[in-house]
Amino acid sequence: MQLTAAFLLVFSLSLSAKLSSQTITYSGKDVPLSKVFSVVEKQTGFVIMGLDESLSSAEKVTIDANKMELPAFMKLLFSNTD
C-alpha cells in the first residue's frame, strides 16, 4: 500500500511538472475549439480525447497567448464559458 501511494505521488508530481513546462503560443479570433485543441496537440503532444460531439456544438473562441503555460492557457480558454 505504501509503495503504491509513493508511486502515485511521484507520478502526480512528474505529470504536474511536465504540464507546467509545456507552453502554448497561439492567437485566433472566433475559431472553433477543435482548431485550438489541434494546435495544443501539435505544440505539446497532449491529445484531448472524447469531445468530438461536444466540440461540434461549442461556441467559437477568441484567444491570444504567447508562451503561456498549458494550465494557464486552458484556464484562459475556458474563462468565458458557462
N, C-alpha and C positions, 0 to 999 in steps of 0.2 A: 504494500500500500504506500509506504513512504517513497519507494523507488518510483512508483507511478506518479505520485504528487510532484516529486523532484523533476521528473521528465516533463510533465505538463508545464511546470513553472519555467524551465529552461526553454521549451518550445514557444511558450507565450512571449517571453522576453525577446527571443530571437525574431519572431514574427513581428512584434511591435517595432523593433529596431529596423527591420527590413522595410516595413511600411513607411516609417518616418524618413528613411533615406531615399525613397522614391520621390522624384519631383515631376511636376507637370508644367508644361508651357503650352498654353492654348488660348486662343481668342476667337470667339464666334458670336454672332448675333442671330437670334431666332433659329437656332439649329436643333434638330431632334436629339433627344437623349441618346439614341442609338449611335449617332455620329460621335458624340462626346465619349461614350464608353469605348468606341472603336479606337479613338485617339489614346485613351487611358491604356488600353491593351497594348497598342503599338509602342508607347513610351515607357511602360513599366513591366509589361509581361503579365500583369494581373488580368484575369479573364472574369468578367461579371456574367454569370450564367443564370438562366431560368427566368429572364424578364422579357422575353420576346413579345408576349401578348400585352403586357403592361406598357412596354415602350411604344408600341404602335399607337396607343391612345393618349400618350403623355403629351403635355404641353411642350412647346419648344422653349429653349432656354437661351439666355444671353450670359456669357461668362468671359472674363478676362483674367488670365492667370499667367504669371511669369515666374518660373522656377519655384512653384508652390509645392509644399509637401503634400503627398497624396491625401492624408486625412483632412487637412485644411481645405484642399481642393474639393473633396466630396462634400464637406460641410457647406462650403460656399455654393456648390452646385445645387444643393437641396434647401438652401436657406429661404428661398421664396416659394416653396411648395407647401401645400396644405397637408 
